[in-house]
Amino acid sequence: MRHTLPIAPQFYVTAPQPCPYLEGRMERKLFTALQGDTATKLNDSLSKQGFRRSQNVLYRPSCAECSACMSARIRVADFAPTKSQRRVGGRNTHLDRRATSPWATEAQYDLFRRYLDSRHATGGMADMDMFEFAAMVEETPIRSRLIEYTDKTTADLRAVCLTDILDDGLSLVYSFFDPDFDRDSLGTFIILDHIAIARDLGLPYVYLGYWVRGSPKMDYKAKFKGVEVYHGGEWTNLSDPAAYDSALHPLSTDPIAEQVARINLPDSRPTT
């Protein structure tokens, strides 16, 4: 019998760059590689601590003077649709859902490009080509699914969501949809459908990514009943969005070393 010491994940910090959500601010991310036999455990554990996955990297905002970005998730048991959300569900009964392995297609990329050109023409993904799109979709070391929504009559692709299956929920890694159907609120519909999937699977949470106080792009996430955010090292109810302070000040975030020291890592020791 041979015993080996576990290799602890190494954490790094990105260089500051302009924030895509709040004008005039700089963003910085704390990140670690997601690979090897412990990738699933690490992803499950760090997702509960506000981290998100992008390909084979887990990251969390760690801005020097701003703490506006907070990971958000919906408690499935406490969710109840509003009248507006019920109408969204009714407007999209003509869509079929199909879950597949994460494999990129030209039809997906065409829809992705139209979505970016309409919604995020100046964002960080604006210049993404087909090969980079394929990497975003296919490079996943954990259990992921690509969920497509197509028109039952025309078979046209209307929306796509790359979804990770965690031990306690579904994580919406990235979603995009047909910008010509804005009135159908396809982004909201994707979330509603994932809540239904999580309920069917007996999973307690749907992870939405980051909610950013003060960013109009993120306001919709606060409109779902049962939303909680990871703030101050714990998950708390998002009862009043206005109560969260997104002001800049030098003590709004802890030093990197303290942040890393408080991260709970899964037990990766050999069992034999």
Accessible surface in RSA format (square Angstrom, percent):
REM  Atomic radii and reference values for relative SASA: ProtOr
REM  Chains: A
REM  Algorithm: Lee & Richards
REM  Probe-radius: 1.40
REM  Slices: 20
REM RES _ NUM      All-atoms   Total-Side   Main-Chain    Non-polar    All polar
REM                ABS   REL    ABS   REL    ABS   REL    ABS   REL    ABS   REL
RES MET A   1   192.44  99.7 102.76  68.0  89.68 213.5  97.81  83.2  94.63 125.4
RES ARG A   2   201.79  84.7 181.69  92.6  20.11  47.9  69.11  94.5 132.68  80.4
RES HIS A   3   136.36  74.5 110.93  77.1  25.43  65.1  82.69  85.2  53.67  62.5
RES THR A   4    78.59  55.9  65.73  66.6  12.86  30.7  57.55  77.3  21.04  31.8
RES LEU A   5   163.10  90.8 147.42 105.5  15.68  39.4 147.42 103.5  15.68  42.2
RES PRO A   6    58.52  42.7  36.40  33.2  22.12  80.4  42.74  35.3  15.78  98.1
RES ILE A   7   160.04  91.1 136.68 101.8  23.36  56.3 140.25 101.0  19.80  53.7
RES ALA A   8    53.49  49.2  45.09  69.6   8.40  19.1  48.53  68.3   4.96  13.1
RES PRO A   9    37.72  27.5  19.85  18.1  17.87  65.0  30.48  25.2   7.24  45.0
RES GLN A  10   110.37  61.7 103.43  75.6   6.94  16.5  36.66  78.0  73.71  55.9
RES PHE A  11    35.15  17.6   6.53   4.0  28.62  74.5   6.53   4.0  28.62  81.9
RES TYR A  12   116.22  54.3 110.80  63.0   5.43  14.1  85.36  64.1  30.86  38.0
RES VAL A  13    56.06  36.9  27.50  24.9  28.56  68.8  27.50  23.9  28.56  77.5
RES THR A  14    47.21  33.6  38.47  39.0   8.74  20.8  42.49  57.1   4.73   7.1
RES ALA A  15    78.79  72.4  60.71  93.7  18.07  41.1  66.58  93.8  12.21  32.3
RES PRO A  16    86.29  62.9  68.25  62.2  18.04  65.6  68.25  56.4  18.04 112.1
RES GLN A  17    88.60  49.5  87.49  63.9   1.10   2.6  18.08  38.5  70.52  53.5
RES PRO A  18   104.28  76.0  95.06  86.7   9.23  33.5  95.16  78.6   9.13  56.7
RES CYS A  19    22.74  17.2   8.53   9.5  14.20  33.4   0.56   1.4  22.18  23.9
RES PRO A  20    69.69  50.8  44.60  40.7  25.09  91.2  57.98  47.9  11.71  72.8
RES TYR A  21    74.39  34.7  58.45  33.3  15.93  41.5  22.56  17.0  51.82  63.9
RES LEU A  22    20.26  11.3  18.26  13.1   2.00   5.0  19.84  13.9   0.43   1.1
RES GLU A  23   178.94 102.7 143.37 108.5  35.57  84.7  63.48 122.8 115.47  94.3
RES GLY A  24    77.85  96.0   0.00   N/A  77.85  96.0  41.78 114.7  36.07  80.8
RES ARG A  25    46.35  19.5  40.79  20.8   5.56  13.2   7.40  10.1  38.94  23.6
RES MET A  26   100.18  51.9  88.01  58.2  12.17  29.0  69.81  59.3  30.37  40.2
RES GLU A  27    23.28  13.4  22.92  17.3   0.35   0.8   6.19  12.0  17.09  14.0
RES ARG A  28    49.58  20.8  49.05  25.0   0.53   1.3   7.22   9.9  42.36  25.7
RES LYS A  29    52.03  25.4  52.03  31.9   0.00   0.0  37.09  33.4  14.94  15.9
RES LEU A  30     0.49   0.3   0.49   0.4   0.00   0.0   0.49   0.3   0.00   0.0
RES PHE A  31    56.11  28.1  56.11  34.8   0.00   0.0  56.11  34.0   0.00   0.0
RES THR A  32     1.39   1.0   1.37   1.4   0.02   0.1   0.02   0.0   1.37   2.1
RES ALA A  33    47.53  43.7  38.86  60.0   8.68  19.7  39.79  56.0   7.74  20.5
RES LEU A  34     0.35   0.2   0.00   0.0   0.35   0.9   0.00   0.0   0.35   0.9
RES GLN A  35   120.29  67.3 109.34  79.9  10.95  26.1  33.89  72.1  86.41  65.5
RES GLY A  36    61.12  75.4   0.00   N/A  61.12  75.4  39.55 108.5  21.57  48.3
RES ASP A  37   155.93 109.2 116.50 116.0  39.43  93.2  39.75  93.6 116.18 115.9
RES THR A  38    52.99  37.7  52.50  53.2   0.49   1.2  31.16  41.9  21.83  33.0
RES ALA A  39     2.29   2.1   1.94   3.0   0.35   0.8   2.13   3.0   0.16   0.4
RES THR A  40    70.74  50.3  69.77  70.7   0.96   2.3  50.42  67.7  20.31  30.7
RES LYS A  41   115.24  56.2 111.38  68.3   3.87   9.2  74.08  66.7  41.16  43.8
RES LEU A  42     8.56   4.8   8.56   6.1   0.00   0.0   8.56   6.0   0.00   0.0
RES ASN A  43     2.31   1.6   2.31   2.2   0.00   0.0   0.18   0.4   2.12   2.1
RES ASP A  44    16.85  11.8  16.49  16.4   0.36   0.8   4.63  10.9  12.22  12.2
RES SER A  45    23.04  19.5  17.36  23.2   5.67  13.1  12.90  27.5  10.14  14.2
RES LEU A  46     0.00   0.0   0.00   0.0   0.00   0.0   0.00   0.0   0.00   0.0
RES SER A  47     7.48   6.3   7.35   9.8   0.13   0.3   2.22   4.7   5.26   7.4
RES LYS A  48    70.39  34.3  66.35  40.7   4.05   9.6  61.71  55.5   8.68   9.2
RES GLN A  49    18.62  10.4  18.62  13.6   0.00   0.0  12.28  26.1   6.34   4.8
RES GLY A  50     1.27   1.6   0.00   N/A   1.27   1.6   1.22   3.3   0.05   0.1
RES PHE A  51     2.48   1.2   0.00   0.0   2.48   6.5   0.00   0.0   2.48   7.1
RES ARG A  52    16.10   6.8  14.28   7.3   1.82   4.3   5.08   6.9  11.01   6.7
RES ARG A  53    12.42   5.2   2.72   1.4   9.70  23.1   2.53   3.5   9.88   6.0
RES SER A  54    52.28  44.2  47.78  63.8   4.51  10.4  20.28  43.2  32.00  44.8
RES GLN A  55    50.91  28.5  48.99  35.8   1.93   4.6   4.36   9.3  46.56  35.3
RES ASN A  56    69.86  48.2  69.39  67.1   0.47   1.1   8.43  20.3  61.44  59.4
RES VAL A  57    47.07  31.0  47.07  42.6   0.00   0.0  47.07  40.9   0.00   0.0
RES LEU A  58     0.00   0.0   0.00   0.0   0.00   0.0   0.00   0.0   0.00   0.0
RES TYR A  59    46.09  21.5  46.09  26.2   0.00   0.0  13.76  10.3  32.33  39.8
RES ARG A  60    35.78  15.0  35.78  18.2   0.00   0.0  13.67  18.7  22.11  13.4
RES PRO A  61    31.94  23.3  18.59  16.9  13.35  48.5  18.90  15.6  13.04  81.0
RES SER A  62     2.31   2.0   0.12   0.2   2.19   5.1   2.31   4.9   0.00   0.0
RES CYS A  63    13.19  10.0  11.78  13.1   1.41   3.3   0.58   1.5  12.62  13.6
RES ALA A  64    57.83  53.2  45.54  70.3  12.29  28.0  47.53  66.9  10.30  27.3
RES GLU A  65    84.51  48.5  81.35  61.5   3.16   7.5  14.25  27.6  70.26  57.4
RES CYS A  66    13.71  10.4  10.50  11.7   3.21   7.5   2.43   6.2  11.28  12.2
RES SER A  67    37.45  31.6  27.81  37.1   9.64  22.2  23.88  50.8  13.57  19.0
RES ALA A  68     1.61   1.5   0.32   0.5   1.29   2.9   0.96   1.4   0.65   1.7
RES CYS A  69    33.45  25.3  18.24  20.3  15.21  35.7   1.66   4.2  31.79  34.3
RES MET A  70     8.29   4.3   6.30   4.2   2.00   4.8   8.29   7.0   0.00   0.0
RES SER A  71     3.02   2.6   0.89   1.2   2.12   4.9   0.20   0.4   2.82   4.0
RES ALA A  72     0.00   0.0   0.00   0.0   0.00   0.0   0.00   0.0   0.00   0.0
RES ARG A  73    17.41   7.3  17.41   8.9   0.00   0.0   0.00   0.0  17.41  10.6
RES ILE A  74     0.00   0.0   0.00   0.0   0.00   0.0   0.00   0.0   0.00   0.0
RES ARG A  75    54.97  23.1  54.97  28.0   0.00   0.0  29.26  40.0  25.71  15.6
RES VAL A  76     7.58   5.0   7.15   6.5   0.43   1.0   7.15   6.2   0.43   1.2
RES ALA A  77   101.75  93.6  61.65  95.1  40.10  91.2  72.46 102.0  29.29  77.6
RES ASP A  78    66.52  46.6  57.45  57.2   9.06  21.4  17.45  41.1  49.07  48.9
RES PHE A  79    23.24  11.6   9.41   5.8  13.82  36.0   9.41   5.7  13.82  39.6
RES ALA A  80    43.96  40.4  40.64  62.7   3.32   7.5  41.54  58.5   2.43   6.4
RES PRO A  81    53.95  39.3  45.90  41.8   8.05  29.3  45.90  37.9   8.05  50.0
RES THR A  82    61.38  43.7  53.72  54.5   7.66  18.3  58.40  78.4   2.98   4.5
RES LYS A  83   149.75  73.1 144.17  88.5   5.58  13.3  87.15  78.4  62.60  66.7
RES SER A  84    59.70  50.4  57.68  77.0   2.01   4.6  26.21  55.8  33.49  46.9
RES GLN A  85    10.41   5.8   9.65   7.1   0.75   1.8   6.19  13.2   4.21   3.2
RES ARG A  86   132.88  55.8 117.09  59.7  15.79  37.6  58.69  80.2  74.19  45.0
RES ARG A  87   139.23  58.5 131.25  66.9   7.97  19.0  64.39  88.0  74.83  45.4
RES VAL A  88     5.73   3.8   5.73   5.2   0.00   0.0   5.73   5.0   0.00   0.0
RES GLY A  89    24.75  30.5   0.00   N/A  24.75  30.5  21.14  58.0   3.60   8.1
RES GLY A  90    46.82  57.7   0.00   N/A  46.82  57.7  30.73  84.3  16.09  36.0
RES ARG A  91    98.51  41.4  81.99  41.8  16.53  39.4  54.95  75.1  43.57  26.4
RES ASN A  92     1.53   1.1   0.00   0.0   1.53   3.7   0.00   0.0   1.53   1.5
RES THR A  93    94.37  67.1  80.66  81.8  13.70  32.7  63.85  85.8  30.52  46.1
RES HIS A  94    60.29  33.0  55.28  38.4   5.01  12.8  47.39  48.8  12.90  15.0
RES LEU A  95    15.97   8.9   0.35   0.3  15.61  39.3   0.35   0.2  15.61  42.0
RES ASP A  96    68.60  48.1  67.34  67.0   1.26   3.0  14.29  33.6  54.32  54.2
RES ARG A  97   113.09  47.5  81.31  41.4  31.79  75.7  21.78  29.8  91.31  55.3
RES ARG A  98   138.98  58.4 135.24  68.9   3.74   8.9  62.65  85.6  76.34  46.3
RES ALA A  99    62.52  57.5  32.58  50.3  29.93  68.1  32.58  45.9  29.93  79.3
RES THR A 100    32.79  23.3  25.63  26.0   7.17  17.1  28.57  38.4   4.23   6.4
RES SER A 101    75.84  64.1  66.90  89.3   8.93  20.6  40.90  87.1  34.94  48.9
RES PRO A 102    25.72  18.7  19.52  17.8   6.20  22.5  19.52  16.1   6.20  38.5
RES TRP A 103   169.54  68.0 166.95  80.8   2.59   6.1 142.47  76.0  27.06  43.9
RES ALA A 104     9.52   8.8   0.39   0.6   9.13  20.8   0.39   0.6   9.13  24.2
RES THR A 105    55.00  39.1  49.78  50.5   5.23  12.5  53.21  71.5   1.79   2.7
RES GLU A 106   132.69  76.2 128.70  97.4   3.99   9.5  42.45  82.1  90.24  73.7
RES ALA A 107    58.09  53.4  47.29  73.0  10.80  24.6  51.69  72.8   6.40  16.9
RES GLN A 108     2.62   1.5   2.62   1.9   0.00   0.0   0.06   0.1   2.55   1.9
RES TYR A 109    35.58  16.6  35.58  20.2   0.00   0.0  25.33  19.0  10.25  12.6
RES ASP A 110    84.25  59.0  81.38  81.0   2.87   6.8  25.66  60.4  58.59  58.4
RES LEU A 111     6.51   3.6   4.87   3.5   1.64   4.1   5.91   4.1   0.61   1.6
RES PHE A 112     0.00   0.0   0.00   0.0   0.00   0.0   0.00   0.0   0.00   0.0
RES ARG A 113    49.82  20.9  49.82  25.4   0.00   0.0  30.43  41.6  19.39  11.7
RES ARG A 114    96.89  40.7  91.86  46.8   5.03  12.0  53.69  73.4  43.21  26.2
RES TYR A 115    18.95   8.8  18.95  10.8   0.00   0.0   0.02   0.0  18.92  23.3
RES LEU A 116     1.84   1.0   1.84   1.3   0.00   0.0   1.84   1.3   0.00   0.0
RES ASP A 117    89.75  62.9  70.80  70.5  18.95  44.8  28.60  67.3  61.15  61.0
RES SER A 118    67.28  56.9  29.71  39.6  37.57  86.6  20.21  43.0  47.08  66.0
RES ARG A 119   104.72  44.0  81.01  41.3  23.71  56.5  25.28  34.6  79.44  48.1
RES HIS A 120    54.33  29.7  49.17  34.2   5.16  13.2  38.46  39.6  15.86  18.5
RES ALA A 121    63.54  58.4  42.08  64.9  21.46  48.8  43.93  61.9  19.61  51.9
RES THR A 122   140.57 100.0 106.84 108.3  33.72  80.4  79.43 106.7  61.14  92.4
RES GLY A 123    31.81  39.2   0.00   N/A  31.81  39.2  22.78  62.5   9.03  20.2
RES GLY A 124    90.09 111.1   0.00   N/A  90.09 111.1  44.86 123.1  45.23 101.3
RES MET A 125    60.34  31.2  57.92  38.3   2.42   5.8  56.78  48.3   3.56   4.7
RES ALA A 126    20.33  18.7  13.72  21.2   6.61  15.0  13.84  19.5   6.48  17.2
RES ASP A 127   135.69  95.0 112.00 111.5  23.69  56.0  41.87  98.5  93.83  93.6
RES MET A 128    32.41  16.8  27.22  18.0   5.19  12.4  29.60  25.2   2.81   3.7
RES ASP A 129    65.06  45.6  63.65  63.4   1.41   3.3  30.82  72.5  34.24  34.1
RES MET A 130    55.48  28.7  53.27  35.3   2.21   5.3  52.87  45.0   2.61   3.5
RES PHE A 131   170.17  85.1 162.33 100.5   7.84  20.4 163.77  99.3   6.40  18.3
RES GLU A 132    88.97  51.1  83.47  63.2   5.50  13.1  34.76  67.2  54.22  44.3
RES PHE A 133     0.44   0.2   0.44   0.3   0.00   0.0   0.44   0.3   0.00   0.0
RES ALA A 134    20.89  19.2  20.78  32.1   0.11   0.2  20.89  29.4   0.00   0.0
RES ALA A 135    24.40  22.4  19.57  30.2   4.83  11.0  23.86  33.6   0.54   1.4
RES MET A 136    15.21   7.9  14.49   9.6   0.73   1.7  13.80  11.7   1.41   1.9
RES VAL A 137     1.67   1.1   1.61   1.5   0.06   0.1   1.61   1.4   0.06   0.2
RES GLU A 138    54.95  31.5  37.46  28.3  17.49  41.6  11.86  22.9  43.09  35.2
RES GLU A 139    86.13  49.5  78.28  59.2   7.85  18.7  37.98  73.5  48.15  39.3
RES THR A 140    28.91  20.6   5.37   5.4  23.55  56.1   6.20   8.3  22.71  34.3
RES PRO A 141    53.77  39.2  18.77  17.1  35.01 127.2  33.12  27.3  20.65 128.4
RES ILE A 142    18.21  10.4   2.50   1.9  15.71  37.9   7.85   5.7  10.36  28.1
RES ARG A 143   140.97  59.2 130.24  66.4  10.73  25.6  50.75  69.4  90.22  54.7
RES SER A 144     2.79   2.4   0.00   0.0   2.79   6.4   0.00   0.0   2.79   3.9
RES ARG A 145    81.76  34.3  81.76  41.7   0.00   0.0  13.52  18.5  68.24  41.4
RES LEU A 146     1.42   0.8   1.42   1.0   0.00   0.0   1.42   1.0   0.00   0.0
RES ILE A 147     7.80   4.4   7.80   5.8   0.00   0.0   7.80   5.6   0.00   0.0
RES GLU A 148    11.81   6.8  11.63   8.8   0.18   0.4   0.06   0.1  11.75   9.6
RES TYR A 149     1.61   0.7   1.61   0.9   0.00   0.0   1.61   1.2   0.00   0.0
RES THR A 150    32.88  23.4  32.88  33.3   0.00   0.0  17.76  23.9  15.12  22.9
RES ASP A 151    18.06  12.6  16.61  16.5   1.44   3.4   0.00   0.0  18.06  18.0
RES LYS A 152   118.81  58.0  86.43  53.0  32.38  77.1  47.38  42.7  71.43  76.1
RES THR A 153   126.83  90.2  92.85  94.1  33.98  81.0  66.95  89.9  59.88  90.5
RES THR A 154    74.54  53.0  48.99  49.7  25.55  60.9  56.13  75.4  18.41  27.8
RES ALA A 155    78.12  71.8  58.50  90.3  19.62  44.6  60.57  85.3  17.55  46.5
RES ASP A 156    64.64  45.3  60.40  60.1   4.25  10.0  12.57  29.6  52.08  51.9
RES LEU A 157    30.43  16.9  18.06  12.9  12.37  31.1  18.06  12.7  12.37  33.3
RES ARG A 158    27.16  11.4  27.16  13.8   0.00   0.0   1.76   2.4  25.40  15.4
RES ALA A 159     0.00   0.0   0.00   0.0   0.00   0.0   0.00   0.0   0.00   0.0
RES VAL A 160     0.39   0.3   0.39   0.4   0.00   0.0   0.39   0.3   0.00   0.0
RES CYS A 161     0.00   0.0   0.00   0.0   0.00   0.0   0.00   0.0   0.00   0.0
RES LEU A 162     3.80   2.1   3.39   2.4   0.41   1.0   3.39   2.4   0.41   1.1
RES THR A 163     1.87   1.3   1.87   1.9   0.00   0.0   1.87   2.5   0.00   0.0
RES ASP A 164     1.37   1.0   1.37   1.4   0.00   0.0   0.00   0.0   1.37   1.4
RES ILE A 165    33.53  19.1  22.66  16.9  10.87  26.2  22.66  16.3  10.87  29.5
RES LEU A 166     6.35   3.5   1.20   0.9   5.15  12.9   2.54   1.8   3.81  10.2
RES ASP A 167    91.80  64.3  57.60  57.3  34.20  80.9  40.42  95.1  51.37  51.2
RES ASP A 168    17.26  12.1  16.45  16.4   0.81   1.9  15.12  35.6   2.15   2.1
RES GLY A 169     0.00   0.0   0.00   N/A   0.00   0.0   0.00   0.0   0.00   0.0
RES LEU A 170     3.91   2.2   3.91   2.8   0.00   0.0   3.91   2.7   0.00   0.0
RES SER A 171     9.23   7.8   9.23  12.3   0.00   0.0   1.32   2.8   7.90  11.1
RES LEU A 172    14.90   8.3  10.79   7.7   4.12  10.3  10.79   7.6   4.12  11.1
RES VAL A 173    26.84  17.7   8.92   8.1  17.91  43.2   9.11   7.9  17.73  48.1
RES TYR A 174    46.86  21.9  41.83  23.8   5.02  13.1  42.49  31.9   4.36   5.4
RES SER A 175    31.50  26.6  23.53  31.4   7.97  18.3   0.00   0.0  31.50  44.1
RES PHE A 176     4.21   2.1   4.21   2.6   0.00   0.0   4.21   2.6   0.00   0.0
RES PHE A 177    16.05   8.0  16.05   9.9   0.00   0.0  16.05   9.7   0.00   0.0
RES ASP A 178     4.73   3.3   4.73   4.7   0.00   0.0   0.00   0.0   4.73   4.7
RES PRO A 179    19.58  14.3   9.92   9.0   9.66  35.1   9.94   8.2   9.64  59.9
RES ASP A 180   110.15  77.2  75.54  75.2  34.61  81.8  23.15  54.5  87.00  86.8
RES PHE A 181    65.81  32.9  61.59  38.1   4.22  11.0  65.54  39.7   0.27   0.8
RES ASP A 182    75.07  52.6  60.54  60.3  14.53  34.4  29.51  69.5  45.56  45.4
RES ARG A 183   216.71  91.0 202.31 103.1  14.39  34.3  87.45 119.5 129.26  78.3
RES ASP A 184    23.92  16.8  23.92  23.8   0.00   0.0   0.72   1.7  23.20  23.1
RES SER A 185    38.85  32.8  28.60  38.2  10.26  23.6  16.29  34.7  22.56  31.6
RES LEU A 186     2.46   1.4   1.29   0.9   1.17   3.0   1.29   0.9   1.17   3.2
RES GLY A 187    19.60  24.2   0.00   N/A  19.60  24.2  15.57  42.7   4.03   9.0
RES THR A 188    28.16  20.0  25.33  25.7   2.83   6.7   4.97   6.7  23.20  35.1
RES PHE A 189    24.87  12.4  24.87  15.4   0.00   0.0  24.87  15.1   0.00   0.0
RES ILE A 190     0.61   0.3   0.61   0.5   0.00   0.0   0.61   0.4   0.00   0.0
RES ILE A 191     7.12   4.1   7.12   5.3   0.00   0.0   7.12   5.1   0.00   0.0
RES LEU A 192    25.70  14.3  18.96  13.6   6.75  17.0  19.23  13.5   6.47  17.4
RES ASP A 193    19.18  13.4  15.27  15.2   3.91   9.2   3.91   9.2  15.27  15.2
RES HIS A 194     0.00   0.0   0.00   0.0   0.00   0.0   0.00   0.0   0.00   0.0
RES ILE A 195     1.52   0.9   1.52   1.1   0.00   0.0   1.52   1.1   0.00   0.0
RES ALA A 196    38.37  35.3  36.60  56.5   1.77   4.0  37.86  53.3   0.51   1.3
RES ILE A 197    22.59  12.9  21.79  16.2   0.80   1.9  22.59  16.3   0.00   0.0
RES ALA A 198     0.00   0.0   0.00   0.0   0.00   0.0   0.00   0.0   0.00   0.0
RES ARG A 199   122.68  51.5 106.68  54.4  15.99  38.1  60.19  82.3  62.49  37.9
RES ASP A 200   120.05  84.1  82.86  82.5  37.19  87.9  29.54  69.5  90.51  90.3
RES LEU A 201   104.05  57.9  75.16  53.8  28.89  72.6  80.11  56.3  23.93  64.4
RES GLY A 202    64.80  79.9   0.00   N/A  64.80  79.9  36.73 100.8  28.07  62.9
RES LEU A 203    27.42  15.3  24.39  17.4   3.03   7.6  24.83  17.4   2.59   7.0
RES PRO A 204    64.09  46.7  54.86  50.0   9.23  33.6  62.66  51.7   1.43   8.9
RES TYR A 205    45.93  21.4  45.93  26.1   0.00   0.0  11.89   8.9  34.04  42.0
RES VAL A 206     0.00   0.0   0.00   0.0   0.00   0.0   0.00   0.0   0.00   0.0
RES TYR A 207     3.67   1.7   3.67   2.1   0.00   0.0   3.67   2.8   0.00   0.0
RES LEU A 208    10.81   6.0   0.84   0.6   9.96  25.0   1.11   0.8   9.69  26.1
RES GLY A 209     5.70   7.0   0.00   N/A   5.70   7.0   5.51  15.1   0.19   0.4
RES TYR A 210    20.08   9.4  16.94   9.6   3.14   8.2  16.94  12.7   3.14   3.9
RES TRP A 211     5.04   2.0   5.04   2.4   0.00   0.0   4.12   2.2   0.92   1.5
RES VAL A 212     0.16   0.1   0.02   0.0   0.14   0.3   0.02   0.0   0.14   0.4
RES ARG A 213    69.78  29.3  69.66  35.5   0.12   0.3   2.07   2.8  67.70  41.0
RES GLY A 214    45.35  55.9   0.00   N/A  45.35  55.9  23.93  65.7  21.42  48.0
RES SER A 215     0.42   0.4   0.24   0.3   0.18   0.4   0.18   0.4   0.24   0.3
RES PRO A 216   112.51  82.0  95.67  87.2  16.84  61.2  96.43  79.6  16.09 100.0
RES LYS A 217   108.67  53.0  89.35  54.8  19.32  46.0  71.00  63.9  37.67  40.1
RES MET A 218    20.08  10.4  20.08  13.3   0.00   0.0  19.06  16.2   1.02   1.3
RES ASP A 219    71.85  50.3  68.87  68.5   2.98   7.1  21.43  50.4  50.42  50.3
RES TYR A 220    84.78  39.6  82.85  47.1   1.93   5.0  54.12  40.7  30.66  37.8
RES LYS A 221    10.70   5.2  10.70   6.6   0.00   0.0   1.65   1.5   9.05   9.6
RES ALA A 222    28.33  26.0   7.83  12.1  20.49  46.6   7.89  11.1  20.44  54.1
RES LYS A 223   140.77  68.7 125.57  77.0  15.20  36.2  81.01  72.9  59.76  63.7
RES PHE A 224     7.13   3.6   2.09   1.3   5.04  13.1   2.70   1.6   4.43  12.7
RES LYS A 225   122.39  59.7 111.95  68.7  10.44  24.9  73.08  65.8  49.31  52.5
RES GLY A 226    10.19  12.6   0.00   N/A  10.19  12.6   2.88   7.9   7.31  16.4
RES VAL A 227     7.37   4.9   1.92   1.7   5.45  13.1   1.92   1.7   5.45  14.8
RES GLU A 228    12.06   6.9  12.06   9.1   0.00   0.0   0.00   0.0  12.06   9.8
RES VAL A 229     0.00   0.0   0.00   0.0   0.00   0.0   0.00   0.0   0.00   0.0
RES TYR A 230    38.61  18.0  31.96  18.2   6.65  17.3  17.54  13.2  21.08  26.0
RES HIS A 231    76.63  41.9  71.49  49.7   5.14  13.2  43.42  44.7  33.21  38.6
RES GLY A 232    78.78  97.2   0.00   N/A  78.78  97.2  42.56 116.8  36.22  81.1
RES GLY A 233    54.82  67.6   0.00   N/A  54.82  67.6  24.41  67.0  30.41  68.1
RES GLU A 234   104.74  60.1 100.96  76.4   3.78   9.0  27.20  52.6  77.53  63.3
RES TRP A 235    47.66  19.1  22.99  11.1  24.67  57.9  22.75  12.1  24.91  40.4
RES THR A 236    45.87  32.6  40.74  41.3   5.13  12.2  44.27  59.5   1.59   2.4
RES ASN A 237    90.31  62.3  79.00  76.3  11.31  27.2  16.91  40.7  73.40  70.9
RES LEU A 238    17.10   9.5   0.16   0.1  16.93  42.6   0.49   0.3  16.61  44.7
RES SER A 239   104.44  88.3  65.80  87.8  38.65  89.0  47.60 101.4  56.85  79.6
RES ASP A 240    73.52  51.5  71.63  71.3   1.89   4.5  25.22  59.4  48.30  48.2
RES PRO A 241    48.79  35.6  48.79  44.5   0.00   0.0  48.79  40.3   0.00   0.0
RES ALA A 242    69.93  64.3  50.36  77.7  19.57  44.5  51.28  72.2  18.65  49.4
RES ALA A 243    78.86  72.5  39.46  60.9  39.40  89.6  50.53  71.2  28.34  75.1
RES TYR A 244    29.87  13.9  25.44  14.5   4.43  11.5  21.30  16.0   8.57  10.6
RES ASP A 245    97.27  68.1  73.33  73.0  23.94  56.6  42.48 100.0  54.78  54.6
RES SER A 246    21.55  18.2  18.33  24.5   3.22   7.4   0.40   0.9  21.15  29.6
RES ALA A 247    51.12  47.0  41.48  64.0   9.63  21.9  47.63  67.1   3.49   9.2
RES LEU A 248    93.74  52.2  68.58  49.1  25.15  63.2  68.61  48.2  25.13  67.6
RES HIS A 249    72.48  39.6  68.44  47.6   4.04  10.3  52.95  54.6  19.53  22.7
RES PRO A 250    99.63  72.6  84.74  77.2  14.90  54.1  85.22  70.4  14.41  89.6
RES LEU A 251   159.02  88.6 137.56  98.4  21.46  53.9 138.41  97.2  20.60  55.4
RES SER A 252    22.71  19.2   1.02   1.4  21.70  50.0   4.79  10.2  17.93  25.1
RES THR A 253    32.67  23.2  15.30  15.5  17.38  41.4  18.69  25.1  13.99  21.1
RES ASP A 254    61.83  43.3  55.76  55.5   6.06  14.3   2.58   6.1  59.25  59.1
RES PRO A 255    82.32  60.0  70.22  64.0  12.10  44.0  81.94  67.7   0.37   2.3
RES ILE A 256    43.94  25.0  40.10  29.9   3.84   9.3  40.10  28.9   3.84  10.4
RES ALA A 257    77.79  71.5  63.16  97.5  14.63  33.3  70.67  99.5   7.12  18.9
RES GLU A 258    84.52  48.5  81.28  61.5   3.23   7.7  32.93  63.7  51.59  42.1
RES GLN A 259    17.97  10.0  15.85  11.6   2.12   5.0  10.97  23.4   7.00   5.3
RES VAL A 260    49.31  32.4  43.53  39.4   5.78  13.9  43.53  37.8   5.78  15.7
RES ALA A 261    85.80  78.9  46.14  71.2  39.66  90.2  57.90  81.5  27.90  73.9
RES ARG A 262   139.61  58.6 118.58  60.4  21.03  50.1  76.67 104.8  62.94  38.1
RES ILE A 263    15.91   9.1   1.99   1.5  13.92  33.5   3.04   2.2  12.87  34.9
RES ASN A 264   107.56  74.2 103.65 100.2   3.90   9.4  27.50  66.2  80.05  77.4
RES LEU A 265    73.84  41.1  43.45  31.1  30.38  76.4  43.97  30.9  29.87  80.4
RES PRO A 266    33.52  24.4  15.19  13.8  18.32  66.6  25.79  21.3   7.72  48.0
RES ASP A 267    80.69  56.5  62.05  61.8  18.64  44.1  45.36 106.8  35.33  35.2
RES SER A 268    40.84  34.5  19.87  26.5  20.97  48.3  14.72  31.3  26.13  36.6
RES ARG A 269   156.37  65.7 145.07  74.0  11.30  26.9  48.18  65.8 108.19  65.6
RES PRO A 270    65.13  47.5  34.89  31.8  30.24 109.9  46.41  38.3  18.72 116.3
RES THR A 271   132.77  94.4  93.87  95.2  38.91  92.7  77.91 104.7  54.86  82.9
RES THR A 272   117.33  83.5 102.38 103.8  14.96  35.6  80.28 107.8  37.05  56.0
END  Absolute sums over single chains surface
CHAIN  1 A    14456.8      11442.9       3013.9       7964.9       6491.8
END  Absolute sums over all chains
TOTAL         14456.8      11442.9       3013.9       7964.9       6491.8
